[in-house]
Amino acid sequence: MSDQHTLRTQLRALVPDTEVYVSWKNADETVYEQGTICNYDPTTMFRHIETDDRTLLLSPTADETTVSEITATGPTRLGALNSITYNNRPTEPLRVTNAGIDVPSYLVGYTGQLLVSSGKRQELCHIAEPPLERYDARLFAELDAVLPSNWHETTLVIRPLGGPRRKYELIDDRRVDEYTPEQQQYTILETVIVTVRELSEAVYADTRLDTRTSTRIERKLFALQSQLLDIHQALFEPAPSEHPLEADDADTYSWTSYTDAIEWLETQLEEVRNRIEADNTFARERLRSTPLGPTVFISLEEIQQTLDEYPDQPPAECSLSTAKTVENQ
């Protein structure tokens, strides 16, 4: 095996964020440099290396691999590559989400063939247009031909033709989002709870409200949110951990003013209350100790009466730059 063939094999293994050490020969000496691989194109063996003070380009030709420095006027040849060493990357996680596989960065935008192996099974998968996106269900569908029926925590190797071989462990990060028909009619509670939280944050950030007023409103909103969370938990038992309320992922009502937000909350909660009252089996059994009582609507009415003294303010105008500090509360 020639030295040039060995260098080409090593080039194929260099992927983004790999720490690499290279040396090259020029007319007078051997130069050593350390850096990190960047700007990776899986269809070629060209590699860019970022060092502390410059960017290098490795360009294989028929006779040698050229080391160049990227400058404002273009690549400047430094010499012929002499050696490559790098830190072997460990097995990496490959996350399976509800939106598809969390595609590794070097495969985002890729089309073509992928050689995939798991255990003794090996398949050639084809990624057609459009190119792979950041989260892509097609990749999981292609891998399915190789994976065992119980694929959780499976280790597999993926290599694009002409690209590096990388080892992955499949991690199932999919959320359980399937509700029973009885639960489905109450999922609006998640958006209601998140909207109450956003309303509280807007009140806190509104410098037009004096400390006593904003504190009084925030306490009412906190009590309201606590009650709604108790109702949400009761409705989605006996296994609430299977349907956790992920506030950052829940839908949000785009309210434009305090009045708008409170009117929307009243409308949605009135609808939920009507459904609960008409539901003589599921809801009545679940909500024995945490009903959606009149105190919820009384709290909203009291908050609206307090805010009526102030002009409506959209949430976009309540920025952190104008927020009161915690010490002022």
N, C-alpha and C positions, 0 to 999 in steps of 0.2 A: 504494500500500500504506500503510495507516494505521500510526501509531506503535504503537497497541494490538495490531495484527496482528503487527508486528515483535517486540514484547515476548513475545507468545504463542509465536511460532516459537522465540525464544531460550529460553524456559522449557522447551520440549520437549527441548532439547539438554542441559539441566543434569542430570547424573547423579551418583551418590555419589562423594565425594572430589574433585569438580571444584572448583578454586579460582575463586571468583567475586567480582566487584566490582559493587556495586549503589549506586544513588543514588535518593532519593525526595524529594518536595516535601512540606513541611508549611506551615503558615500563613506562616512568616516566612523560611524559608531552604531550601536544598538540602543534604541530609545524605548523606555518603558512608560506605560501610562495606565491609569486606573479610571474607570468611569461606569456609567449605567446605560444600558441599551434603551433607546427611545425610537419613535417614528418607525414602527415595525410594519413591513409589508409582507404577508405570508406567501405571496406569489414570487418573491425574489429572495436572493441571499444577500442583498445589500443591507448593511446594518449601520445605524447611526449611534454613536457613543457620546454621551454628555459627560465631560470632565468638569473639574472645578473652574476652569477658565476658557474652555473651548469645546467645539463639537467636531468629532471625527467621523469620517465616512469610510467604511470597509467595502471595497468594490472588487469582487472576484472577476478575473479574466481567464483566458485559456492558460496563461503561463504563470500567473501570480495573483495574489490578492493585494490590491493597492490600498494604502492608508493615506487618506487626504484630510486636510483641515477645511471645514466649511467657513468661508469668508464672505464678505459683502459682495465681492466680485465673482464668487464661485469657488469650487473646490481647488485647493492647492496641494499638489502631491508631496507627501512627506517621505514615502519609501515603500518597500515591500513588506507585507505582514510576515512576521517571523514565528509568532506563537500566540495562542489564545488559552487562557485559563479562566474559569468562572465558577461561581458557587452553584452547585446543583440545587435546583428548586425542589422542595418537598412536595408531597401530595397536596394538592390544593382543593378547597371546597368548591363544588359546583351546585349552586342552589336551585332547587325546583320550586317556583312560586306559582300563585294562581294565574299570573300573567304569562307563564312559560318559564323557560330556563333563563337564569341571570347569565347572559352570554359573556364570556371572558372578553376583555377589551380588545385583544388582538384579533378576535373573530367577528367583532361588530363591523358590518359592512362587507362581510365575506360571502362570496358565491363560489361554488365549485364542489369538489369532492372531499370528503373527510374519511379517513381510515380510523375506525373505531373498534376497539377490542375490549373484552371483559372476560377474564378467565381464558377458556379455550375458544371462545366465540369471537369471530372477527367479521366485520361487515364494512363495505364501502358505501357510505351514505352520500347523497347528492343534495346540495343546497342550491336550488334554482332561484332565479330572480323572483321577488326583490331580495336584496342582500339581507343578511341577518341583522335584526335590530337589537336594542339593548336588552329587552325581554322578548323572547321569541318562542312560541309554542311549537313551531316547526322543528326546531332542533330536538326537542324532547320526543316528538313523533318519530324522527329519524333514529334516535338512540334506542327506541322501544324494541327494534328488531334484535338488538344485542343484549338488552337487559333481561335478567331473570324475572320471574313473576313477582317475587318479593325483592324488589330492587333497592330498598332503603339501605343506606350506608354502603352501597356497592362501589367498588373501585373500578375505574375504567381508564383507558388511554385513548386520547384523541390526537390525531395528527392530520392537518391539511396537507394535501399533496404538495411537496416542495416547501413545507413549513416544519416547525418544530414538533416534537413528540412531547406531550404533556400529560401528566397523570392526575386524575381527579377522584374525589370521593363525593358521590351524590348525596346531597342533604335535602330532605323533604321539608321545605319551609311553607308549604301551602296551608292556608287558614281554612278551618271548617266554617263555611258560610251558609250551610244549608239549614234553614229553619223549618220547623213543622208548619203546616197550614195554619194552626192555631196561633203560633208565634208570629207568623209573617204579617198578620194584620196590625201588630204593635211595633214593628221595626222603626216607625217614624219617631218613636221615643228617643232613638239614638241621635237623630238630627236635632230634636228638641233640646236634649241635654247639652249638646255641643253649642247650640245657639244661646242657651242660658249662660254658659261659660263665657262666650264671646261678649255677651251683653255686660257681664260683670267686669270683664277686662276693659271694655270701652268706658264704663262708668269710672273705673279706677284711673284711667288715663285722661279723663275730662277735667282740665284745670278750671273750668268755669264753675264746677261744683265745689262748695266748701267741704272741709274735711268731715264735719258731722253729717252732712247730707249724703255724701258718697259712701261713708262707712255704714249708715243706716240701710241704704239700698243694697250694698254688697252683702250685708248680713242676711237680708231677706232673700237675695238671689242664692246665697250659699245654702240656706235652709231649703229653698225650693229645689235646688239641684240635688241635695241629699235625699229628699223625699222621692224625687224622680228616679234616682239611682236605686233606691230600695225597691221601687215598683218594677224597674227594669230587671233587677236581679230575680225578683219573685216570678216574673213572667217567663224568664228564660231558664229557670231551674227545671229538672233536678241536676243538670250539669252545666252551671253557668260558665265554668272554665272553658267549655267547648265553644261558647259564643261570647267571648270577652268584649266589652265595649272599648274598642280602640278609638279614642277620641280624635287622634290625628288622621285616621282613615275614614271616619264617618262623614257622610254628606253634610253640608252646611247650607243653611238658608241665607241667601245674600240680602240681608236687610239694609235699608238705606237710612233709617232714622230710629230713634228710640221708640216712637209711636208705632212705626212699621213692625219692629221686632216684637213688641208686646202684643200687638193685635194678631200677628201671625201665631205667636205662642198660644194665645187664648183660643184661636180657631182650631189649632191642631190638638190641644189638650181637650177641648170640648168634644172633638171627634173621637178621641181615644176614650173619654169617659162614656160617651154614648155606646161605643163598641163593648166596653166592659159591662155596662148595665144590661146590654142585650145578650151578653155571653154568660149563660147560666151554668155552664159546665167548666170549661177551662179557666176563664178569668176568675170566676167566683171561688174556685178551689184554690187558685194560686194566691189571690189577693185578700185572704181573710184578715190579715193583720196590717196590710199596707194598701188600703184602698186609695183611689184618686178622689179625695174628698174636696169639700168647698174651700179649705184653707189655701189650696193651690191658686184658685182664682182670686181669692181675697188678697193674697200676696201680690199678684200681678196688678190688681186694681190699685193697691196702695202705692206700688212703685210708679205706676203711671201718673197718679195724682201728684206725687212728689216731682216727677220730671216735667209735668205740665208747666211748671214755673220757668222752665228753660226752653229755648228754641231747640227744635230737633237738630241733632248732629249726626251725620253719617259716620259709621265706624272708621272709614278711611281717614277722617280728620283727627282721630284720637291716636296720635303717634307716641312712641316712647320718648321722643325728644321733649314732649310737653307734659309727660306723666309726673304725678306727684311721687315723691319718694316714700318708701315704706315708713320711715320715721315720722312722716306727716300724718300717717293714718291713725 
